[in-house]
Each structure stands twice: as structure tokens, then as C-alpha cells.
Amino acid sequence: MFKNVINSLIDQPILTSLFVTDFLVLLFHRPPFFFSLLMFGALLGMTMYFGQKLSLFKI
């Protein structure tokens, strides 16, 4: 399971680096409110994309 996640993140380095950078900026810095809303929306979008791409729980 973890190997599948790591391989998927390595296959898309630009999205992975954007995701990690966005998460760390929102976690450790206090950007302006509207910019942080924009960044949070981008983080949610990337999270949903990675969740759909990985599909860890198959029903």
C-alpha cells in the first residue's frame, strides 16, 4: 500500500512538490487571508486529485 502511494507521488513530481510546498506554507506561515483561501482551495483540489488517483480503498 505504501509503495503504491510513494510510486504515485514520484510519478508526478510537479504536483507533489506543489502539494508539499502549499501544505508547509499554510502550516508554518501566516499568508494574507484571501491568499490563504486560494492556497487552501488549491490544497483541497490536489488532495482530491491524489485521492482519486491512488484509490486506496476499492469498494
HTML snippet that shows the backbone in 3Dmol.js (N, CA, C, O; Angstrom):
<script src="https://3Dmol.org/build/3Dmol-min.js"></script>
<div id="view" style="width:600px;height:400px;position:relative"></div>
<script>
const pdb = `
ATOM      1  N   MET A   1       0.821  -1.186   0.000  1.00  0.00           N
ATOM      2  CA  MET A   1       0.000   0.000   0.000  1.00  0.00           C
ATOM      3  C   MET A   1       0.867   1.253   0.000  1.00  0.00           C
ATOM      4  O   MET A   1       0.636   2.168  -0.790  1.00  0.00           O
ATOM      5  N   PHE A   2       1.876   1.297   0.895  1.00  0.00           N
ATOM      6  CA  PHE A   2       2.717   2.486   0.952  1.00  0.00           C
ATOM      7  C   PHE A   2       3.604   2.608  -0.279  1.00  0.00           C
ATOM      8  O   PHE A   2       3.911   3.716  -0.720  1.00  0.00           O
ATOM      9  N   LYS A   3       4.014   1.481  -0.829  1.00  0.00           N
ATOM     10  CA  LYS A   3       4.828   1.513  -2.047  1.00  0.00           C
ATOM     11  C   LYS A   3       4.020   2.095  -3.203  1.00  0.00           C
ATOM     12  O   LYS A   3       4.564   2.825  -4.033  1.00  0.00           O
ATOM     13  N   ASN A   4       2.735   1.780  -3.263  1.00  0.00           N
ATOM     14  CA  ASN A   4       1.857   2.310  -4.292  1.00  0.00           C
ATOM     15  C   ASN A   4       1.732   3.826  -4.162  1.00  0.00           C
ATOM     16  O   ASN A   4       1.752   4.537  -5.167  1.00  0.00           O
ATOM     17  N   VAL A   5       1.605   4.326  -2.935  1.00  0.00           N
ATOM     18  CA  VAL A   5       1.490   5.766  -2.696  1.00  0.00           C
ATOM     19  C   VAL A   5       2.779   6.473  -3.090  1.00  0.00           C
ATOM     20  O   VAL A   5       2.742   7.491  -3.781  1.00  0.00           O
ATOM     21  N   ILE A   6       3.906   5.948  -2.659  1.00  0.00           N
ATOM     22  CA  ILE A   6       5.200   6.568  -2.966  1.00  0.00           C
ATOM     23  C   ILE A   6       5.456   6.567  -4.469  1.00  0.00           C
ATOM     24  O   ILE A   6       5.928   7.566  -5.012  1.00  0.00           O
ATOM     25  N   ASN A   7       5.157   5.478  -5.142  1.00  0.00           N
ATOM     26  CA  ASN A   7       5.353   5.417  -6.597  1.00  0.00           C
ATOM     27  C   ASN A   7       4.465   6.417  -7.317  1.00  0.00           C
ATOM     28  O   ASN A   7       4.890   7.030  -8.297  1.00  0.00           O
ATOM     29  N   SER A   8       3.245   6.589  -6.846  1.00  0.00           N
ATOM     30  CA  SER A   8       2.339   7.548  -7.470  1.00  0.00           C
ATOM     31  C   SER A   8       2.815   8.976  -7.261  1.00  0.00           C
ATOM     32  O   SER A   8       2.698   9.808  -8.161  1.00  0.00           O
ATOM     33  N   LEU A   9       3.352   9.268  -6.077  1.00  0.00           N
ATOM     34  CA  LEU A   9       3.860  10.618  -5.817  1.00  0.00           C
ATOM     35  C   LEU A   9       5.135  10.896  -6.602  1.00  0.00           C
ATOM     36  O   LEU A   9       5.364  12.030  -7.023  1.00  0.00           O
ATOM     37  N   ILE A  10       5.967   9.879  -6.805  1.00  0.00           N
ATOM     38  CA  ILE A  10       7.192  10.056  -7.585  1.00  0.00           C
ATOM     39  C   ILE A  10       6.869  10.228  -9.063  1.00  0.00           C
ATOM     40  O   ILE A  10       7.601  10.920  -9.771  1.00  0.00           O
ATOM     41  N   ASP A  11       5.800   9.622  -9.540  1.00  0.00           N
ATOM     42  CA  ASP A  11       5.423   9.728 -10.951  1.00  0.00           C
ATOM     43  C   ASP A  11       4.990  11.141 -11.341  1.00  0.00           C
ATOM     44  O   ASP A  11       5.061  11.509 -12.513  1.00  0.00           O
ATOM     45  N   GLN A  12       4.543  11.931 -10.370  1.00  0.00           N
ATOM     46  CA  GLN A  12       4.082  13.292 -10.650  1.00  0.00           C
ATOM     47  C   GLN A  12       4.828  14.281  -9.755  1.00  0.00           C
ATOM     48  O   GLN A  12       4.267  14.762  -8.770  1.00  0.00           O
ATOM     49  N   PRO A  13       6.086  14.590 -10.084  1.00  0.00           N
ATOM     50  CA  PRO A  13       6.903  15.403  -9.176  1.00  0.00           C
ATOM     51  C   PRO A  13       6.440  16.851  -9.055  1.00  0.00           C
ATOM     52  O   PRO A  13       6.603  17.453  -7.994  1.00  0.00           O
ATOM     53  N   ILE A  14       5.871  17.421 -10.103  1.00  0.00           N
ATOM     54  CA  ILE A  14       5.450  18.823 -10.027  1.00  0.00           C
ATOM     55  C   ILE A  14       4.267  18.971  -9.087  1.00  0.00           C
ATOM     56  O   ILE A  14       4.261  19.864  -8.241  1.00  0.00           O
ATOM     57  N   LEU A  15       3.266  18.110  -9.221  1.00  0.00           N
ATOM     58  CA  LEU A  15       2.111  18.179  -8.323  1.00  0.00           C
ATOM     59  C   LEU A  15       2.488  17.843  -6.884  1.00  0.00           C
ATOM     60  O   LEU A  15       1.956  18.435  -5.945  1.00  0.00           O
ATOM     61  N   THR A  16       3.396  16.905  -6.712  1.00  0.00           N
ATOM     62  CA  THR A  16       3.830  16.540  -5.368  1.00  0.00           C
ATOM     63  C   THR A  16       4.565  17.693  -4.705  1.00  0.00           C
ATOM     64  O   THR A  16       4.330  17.989  -3.533  1.00  0.00           O
ATOM     65  N   SER A  17       5.458  18.349  -5.449  1.00  0.00           N
ATOM     66  CA  SER A  17       6.191  19.476  -4.863  1.00  0.00           C
ATOM     67  C   SER A  17       5.262  20.641  -4.579  1.00  0.00           C
ATOM     68  O   SER A  17       5.427  21.317  -3.564  1.00  0.00           O
ATOM     69  N   LEU A  18       4.284  20.899  -5.451  1.00  0.00           N
ATOM     70  CA  LEU A  18       3.293  21.951  -5.172  1.00  0.00           C
ATOM     71  C   LEU A  18       2.469  21.627  -3.933  1.00  0.00           C
ATOM     72  O   LEU A  18       2.198  22.502  -3.112  1.00  0.00           O
ATOM     73  N   PHE A  19       2.077  20.377  -3.806  1.00  0.00           N
ATOM     74  CA  PHE A  19       1.290  19.945  -2.657  1.00  0.00           C
ATOM     75  C   PHE A  19       2.063  20.129  -1.351  1.00  0.00           C
ATOM     76  O   PHE A  19       1.537  20.681  -0.385  1.00  0.00           O
ATOM     77  N   VAL A  20       3.309  19.664  -1.330  1.00  0.00           N
ATOM     78  CA  VAL A  20       4.124  19.756  -0.114  1.00  0.00           C
ATOM     79  C   VAL A  20       4.421  21.217   0.219  1.00  0.00           C
ATOM     80  O   VAL A  20       4.325  21.617   1.380  1.00  0.00           O
ATOM     81  N   THR A  21       4.778  22.014  -0.783  1.00  0.00           N
ATOM     82  CA  THR A  21       5.072  23.421  -0.554  1.00  0.00           C
ATOM     83  C   THR A  21       3.846  24.167  -0.048  1.00  0.00           C
ATOM     84  O   THR A  21       3.942  24.944   0.903  1.00  0.00           O
ATOM     85  N   ASP A  22       2.705  23.941  -0.667  1.00  0.00           N
ATOM     86  CA  ASP A  22       1.465  24.590  -0.252  1.00  0.00           C
ATOM     87  C   ASP A  22       1.100  24.211   1.186  1.00  0.00           C
ATOM     88  O   ASP A  22       0.712  25.066   1.982  1.00  0.00           O
ATOM     89  N   PHE A  23       1.225  22.943   1.504  1.00  0.00           N
ATOM     90  CA  PHE A  23       0.913  22.480   2.852  1.00  0.00           C
ATOM     91  C   PHE A  23       1.837  23.112   3.886  1.00  0.00           C
ATOM     92  O   PHE A  23       1.376  23.567   4.933  1.00  0.00           O
ATOM     93  N   LEU A  24       3.139  23.143   3.600  1.00  0.00           N
ATOM     94  CA  LEU A  24       4.091  23.698   4.563  1.00  0.00           C
ATOM     95  C   LEU A  24       3.935  25.208   4.725  1.00  0.00           C
ATOM     96  O   LEU A  24       4.085  25.720   5.834  1.00  0.00           O
ATOM     97  N   VAL A  25       3.639  25.926   3.654  1.00  0.00           N
ATOM     98  CA  VAL A  25       3.417  27.373   3.765  1.00  0.00           C
ATOM     99  C   VAL A  25       2.181  27.650   4.606  1.00  0.00           C
ATOM    100  O   VAL A  25       2.199  28.539   5.458  1.00  0.00           O
ATOM    101  N   LEU A  26       1.119  26.909   4.381  1.00  0.00           N
ATOM    102  CA  LEU A  26      -0.089  27.119   5.183  1.00  0.00           C
ATOM    103  C   LEU A  26       0.110  26.689   6.631  1.00  0.00           C
ATOM    104  O   LEU A  26      -0.522  27.243   7.530  1.00  0.00           O
ATOM    105  N   LEU A  27       0.973  25.716   6.867  1.00  0.00           N
ATOM    106  CA  LEU A  27       1.182  25.215   8.213  1.00  0.00           C
ATOM    107  C   LEU A  27       2.091  26.123   9.036  1.00  0.00           C
ATOM    108  O   LEU A  27       1.811  26.376  10.207  1.00  0.00           O
ATOM    109  N   PHE A  28       3.177  26.616   8.438  1.00  0.00           N
ATOM    110  CA  PHE A  28       4.181  27.336   9.211  1.00  0.00           C
ATOM    111  C   PHE A  28       4.188  28.852   9.019  1.00  0.00           C
ATOM    112  O   PHE A  28       4.816  29.556   9.810  1.00  0.00           O
ATOM    113  N   HIS A  29       3.522  29.369   8.010  1.00  0.00           N
ATOM    114  CA  HIS A  29       3.487  30.808   7.772  1.00  0.00           C
ATOM    115  C   HIS A  29       2.052  31.295   7.848  1.00  0.00           C
ATOM    116  O   HIS A  29       1.113  30.503   7.763  1.00  0.00           O
ATOM    117  N   ARG A  30       1.888  32.580   8.006  1.00  0.00           N
ATOM    118  CA  ARG A  30       0.551  33.175   8.040  1.00  0.00           C
ATOM    119  C   ARG A  30       0.372  34.091   6.828  1.00  0.00           C
ATOM    120  O   ARG A  30       0.570  35.301   6.937  1.00  0.00           O
ATOM    121  N   PRO A  31      -0.002  33.524   5.668  1.00  0.00           N
ATOM    122  CA  PRO A  31      -0.218  34.383   4.490  1.00  0.00           C
ATOM    123  C   PRO A  31      -1.478  35.226   4.688  1.00  0.00           C
ATOM    124  O   PRO A  31      -2.290  34.930   5.564  1.00  0.00           O
ATOM    125  N   PRO A  32      -1.642  36.274   3.878  1.00  0.00           N
ATOM    126  CA  PRO A  32      -2.874  37.070   3.950  1.00  0.00           C
ATOM    127  C   PRO A  32      -4.113  36.184   3.749  1.00  0.00           C
ATOM    128  O   PRO A  32      -4.043  35.115   3.143  1.00  0.00           O
ATOM    129  N   PHE A  33      -5.235  36.660   4.272  1.00  0.00           N
ATOM    130  CA  PHE A  33      -6.436  35.833   4.355  1.00  0.00           C
ATOM    131  C   PHE A  33      -6.898  35.334   2.989  1.00  0.00           C
ATOM    132  O   PHE A  33      -7.124  34.136   2.821  1.00  0.00           O
ATOM    133  N   PHE A  34      -7.043  36.222   2.014  1.00  0.00           N
ATOM    134  CA  PHE A  34      -7.571  35.798   0.712  1.00  0.00           C
ATOM    135  C   PHE A  34      -6.575  34.897  -0.018  1.00  0.00           C
ATOM    136  O   PHE A  34      -6.974  33.966  -0.719  1.00  0.00           O
ATOM    137  N   PHE A  35      -5.291  35.171   0.144  1.00  0.00           N
ATOM    138  CA  PHE A  35      -4.279  34.298  -0.458  1.00  0.00           C
ATOM    139  C   PHE A  35      -4.296  32.925   0.195  1.00  0.00           C
ATOM    140  O   PHE A  35      -4.118  31.914  -0.483  1.00  0.00           O
ATOM    141  N   SER A  36      -4.510  32.880   1.511  1.00  0.00           N
ATOM    142  CA  SER A  36      -4.566  31.585   2.185  1.00  0.00           C
ATOM    143  C   SER A  36      -5.816  30.805   1.777  1.00  0.00           C
ATOM    144  O   SER A  36      -5.774  29.578   1.698  1.00  0.00           O
ATOM    145  N   LEU A  37      -6.932  31.501   1.515  1.00  0.00           N
ATOM    146  CA  LEU A  37      -8.119  30.815   0.989  1.00  0.00           C
ATOM    147  C   LEU A  37      -7.845  30.206  -0.381  1.00  0.00           C
ATOM    148  O   LEU A  37      -8.258  29.082  -0.667  1.00  0.00           O
ATOM    149  N   LEU A  38      -7.153  30.952  -1.214  1.00  0.00           N
ATOM    150  CA  LEU A  38      -6.789  30.446  -2.540  1.00  0.00           C
ATOM    151  C   LEU A  38      -5.861  29.241  -2.418  1.00  0.00           C
ATOM    152  O   LEU A  38      -6.039  28.244  -3.119  1.00  0.00           O
ATOM    153  N   MET A  39      -4.877  29.331  -1.534  1.00  0.00           N
ATOM    154  CA  MET A  39      -3.950  28.220  -1.334  1.00  0.00           C
ATOM    155  C   MET A  39      -4.653  27.010  -0.737  1.00  0.00           C
ATOM    156  O   MET A  39      -4.356  25.875  -1.110  1.00  0.00           O
ATOM    157  N   PHE A  40      -5.580  27.240   0.184  1.00  0.00           N
ATOM    158  CA  PHE A  40      -6.321  26.133   0.780  1.00  0.00           C
ATOM    159  C   PHE A  40      -7.206  25.449  -0.255  1.00  0.00           C
ATOM    160  O   PHE A  40      -7.333  24.225  -0.250  1.00  0.00           O
ATOM    161  N   GLY A  41      -7.820  26.229  -1.143  1.00  0.00           N
ATOM    162  CA  GLY A  41      -8.610  25.641  -2.226  1.00  0.00           C
ATOM    163  C   GLY A  41      -7.754  24.799  -3.157  1.00  0.00           C
ATOM    164  O   GLY A  41      -8.177  23.732  -3.603  1.00  0.00           O
ATOM    165  N   ALA A  42      -6.549  25.278  -3.452  1.00  0.00           N
ATOM    166  CA  ALA A  42      -5.633  24.501  -4.293  1.00  0.00           C
ATOM    167  C   ALA A  42      -5.200  23.222  -3.575  1.00  0.00           C
ATOM    168  O   ALA A  42      -5.077  22.166  -4.196  1.00  0.00           O
ATOM    169  N   LEU A  43      -4.973  23.324  -2.269  1.00  0.00           N
ATOM    170  CA  LEU A  43      -4.591  22.145  -1.493  1.00  0.00           C
ATOM    171  C   LEU A  43      -5.713  21.111  -1.477  1.00  0.00           C
ATOM    172  O   LEU A  43      -5.452  19.914  -1.602  1.00  0.00           O
ATOM    173  N   LEU A  44      -6.945  21.555  -1.326  1.00  0.00           N
ATOM    174  CA  LEU A  44      -8.079  20.630  -1.365  1.00  0.00           C
ATOM    175  C   LEU A  44      -8.216  19.973  -2.737  1.00  0.00           C
ATOM    176  O   LEU A  44      -8.478  18.774  -2.832  1.00  0.00           O
ATOM    177  N   GLY A  45      -8.039  20.753  -3.788  1.00  0.00           N
ATOM    178  CA  GLY A  45      -8.120  20.206  -5.139  1.00  0.00           C
ATOM    179  C   GLY A  45      -7.055  19.157  -5.398  1.00  0.00           C
ATOM    180  O   GLY A  45      -7.339  18.107  -5.975  1.00  0.00           O
ATOM    181  N   MET A  46      -5.826  19.436  -4.972  1.00  0.00           N
ATOM    182  CA  MET A  46      -4.751  18.452  -5.155  1.00  0.00           C
ATOM    183  C   MET A  46      -4.984  17.215  -4.294  1.00  0.00           C
ATOM    184  O   MET A  46      -4.667  16.100  -4.708  1.00  0.00           O
ATOM    185  N   THR A  47      -5.535  17.408  -3.101  1.00  0.00           N
ATOM    186  CA  THR A  47      -5.828  16.265  -2.240  1.00  0.00           C
ATOM    187  C   THR A  47      -6.883  15.368  -2.872  1.00  0.00           C
ATOM    188  O   THR A  47      -6.759  14.144  -2.851  1.00  0.00           O
ATOM    189  N   MET A  48      -7.921  15.980  -3.434  1.00  0.00           N
ATOM    190  CA  MET A  48      -8.955  15.183  -4.093  1.00  0.00           C
ATOM    191  C   MET A  48      -8.410  14.478  -5.333  1.00  0.00           C
ATOM    192  O   MET A  48      -8.792  13.344  -5.623  1.00  0.00           O
ATOM    193  N   TYR A  49      -7.516  15.147  -6.064  1.00  0.00           N
ATOM    194  CA  TYR A  49      -6.915  14.525  -7.238  1.00  0.00           C
ATOM    195  C   TYR A  49      -6.068  13.324  -6.844  1.00  0.00           C
ATOM    196  O   TYR A  49      -6.183  12.252  -7.439  1.00  0.00           O
ATOM    197  N   PHE A  50      -5.207  13.508  -5.829  1.00  0.00           N
ATOM    198  CA  PHE A  50      -4.375  12.396  -5.390  1.00  0.00           C
ATOM    199  C   PHE A  50      -5.223  11.275  -4.798  1.00  0.00           C
ATOM    200  O   PHE A  50      -4.895  10.101  -4.975  1.00  0.00           O
ATOM    201  N   GLY A  51      -6.295  11.609  -4.104  1.00  0.00           N
ATOM    202  CA  GLY A  51      -7.171  10.580  -3.559  1.00  0.00           C
ATOM    203  C   GLY A  51      -7.837   9.767  -4.655  1.00  0.00           C
ATOM    204  O   GLY A  51      -7.985   8.551  -4.534  1.00  0.00           O
ATOM    205  N   GLN A  52      -8.237  10.439  -5.719  1.00  0.00           N
ATOM    206  CA  GLN A  52      -8.864   9.741  -6.855  1.00  0.00           C
ATOM    207  C   GLN A  52      -7.823   8.924  -7.616  1.00  0.00           C
ATOM    208  O   GLN A  52      -8.112   7.818  -8.072  1.00  0.00           O
ATOM    209  N   LYS A  53      -6.616   9.466  -7.752  1.00  0.00           N
ATOM    210  CA  LYS A  53      -5.568   8.796  -8.498  1.00  0.00           C
ATOM    211  C   LYS A  53      -5.088   7.540  -7.753  1.00  0.00           C
ATOM    212  O   LYS A  53      -4.821   6.512  -8.375  1.00  0.00           O
ATOM    213  N   LEU A  54      -4.982   7.629  -6.430  1.00  0.00           N
ATOM    214  CA  LEU A  54      -4.473   6.495  -5.668  1.00  0.00           C
ATOM    215  C   LEU A  54      -5.531   5.439  -5.437  1.00  0.00           C
ATOM    216  O   LEU A  54      -5.232   4.247  -5.497  1.00  0.00           O
ATOM    217  N   SER A  55      -6.746   5.844  -5.177  1.00  0.00           N
ATOM    218  CA  SER A  55      -7.885   4.958  -4.892  1.00  0.00           C
ATOM    219  C   SER A  55      -7.462   3.788  -3.994  1.00  0.00           C
ATOM    220  O   SER A  55      -7.502   2.625  -4.395  1.00  0.00           O
ATOM    221  N   LEU A  56      -7.061   4.129  -2.786  1.00  0.00           N
ATOM    222  CA  LEU A  56      -6.559   3.122  -1.852  1.00  0.00           C
ATOM    223  C   LEU A  56      -7.646   2.158  -1.402  1.00  0.00           C
ATOM    224  O   LEU A  56      -7.382   0.973  -1.199  1.00  0.00           O
ATOM    225  N   PHE A  57      -8.869   2.661  -1.245  1.00  0.00           N
ATOM    226  CA  PHE A  57      -9.963   1.828  -0.749  1.00  0.00           C
ATOM    227  C   PHE A  57     -10.906   1.529  -1.897  1.00  0.00           C
ATOM    228  O   PHE A  57     -11.714   2.377  -2.275  1.00  0.00           O
ATOM    229  N   LYS A  58     -10.814   0.351  -2.445  1.00  0.00           N
ATOM    230  CA  LYS A  58     -11.676  -0.027  -3.573  1.00  0.00           C
ATOM    231  C   LYS A  58     -12.928  -0.707  -3.026  1.00  0.00           C
ATOM    232  O   LYS A  58     -12.856  -1.674  -2.267  1.00  0.00           O
ATOM    233  N   ILE A  59     -14.056  -0.181  -3.428  1.00  0.00           N
ATOM    234  CA  ILE A  59     -15.342  -0.724  -2.950  1.00  0.00           C
ATOM    235  C   ILE A  59     -15.917  -1.644  -4.012  1.00  0.00           C
ATOM    236  O   ILE A  59     -16.994  -2.210  -3.822  1.00  0.00           O
TER     237      ILE A  59
END
`;
const viewer = $3Dmol.createViewer("view");
viewer.addModel(pdb, "pdb");
viewer.setStyle({}, {cartoon: {color: "spectrum"}});
viewer.zoomTo();
viewer.render();
</script>
